[in-house]
Amino acid sequence: MATIDLKKAKTRVSSIRNSKGSVSSTTSGVRIRTRLKSQTSLIIGGGRSGKSSYAQDYALNISEGTPSRAYIATAEPIDREMKERIAAHQKDRADRFITIEEPLALAQAIYELPASVEVCVVDCLTVWLGNLLYHEKDTSKEIQKLITVLKDPPCDILLVTNETGLGIIPADAESRAFRDITGWMNQDIAAISKNVILLVAGLPLALKGEIL
């Protein structure tokens, strides 16, 4: 069996991702692609802060070809405004992602991603949580199922979520409950995420780990 003396071999790394994903290198003219341990990253910010664009651009930059990228969209077309928002997002993604529409069973959708997928954007957790409440699902149980999957994800996962606690206190009990559950969910997922990135006015700030 042939061996390679790494001290003598000339090695050129053609692309290295900052996140735990794939490393491509060339050794003695042979291209090697190594799959590293997958990781979870949380992208958080206020409305129109640039969260979705940031996560989407990152996924496009680190993976090659549609089969290696997935996009789990959690929104339900319950009214005209939401239908327009969904259509805009679909147009923006075009055919560059495998798109999965899943408003409720998020953990299962991540677990069942195709084996070819290297990175998956989930957009977004706050809409998903709102869906669970609307359909009277057990939010604690569903969040725990999601966390279980995220602790050992099948690929790199980028979760988009809203920071809902920086504004005024909501006037009604239902809205306050939503704010509280969202905050607790974000804390729990941030605790297991390798990277937590805050977006403000389109600018990323690493709260944990590093900027993607």
Secondary structure, DSSP 8 states (H G I E B T S, - for coil): -----TTTS-EEEEEE-SSSSEEEEEETTEEEEEE----EEEEEESTTSSHHHHHHHHHHHH--SGGGEEEEE-----SHHHHHHHHHHHHHHTTSSEEEE-SS-HHHHHHT--TT-SEEEEE-HHHHHHHHHHTT--HHHHHHHHHHHHHS-SSEEEEEEE--SSS---SSHHHHHHHHHHHHHHHHHHHH-SEEEEEETTEEEEEES---
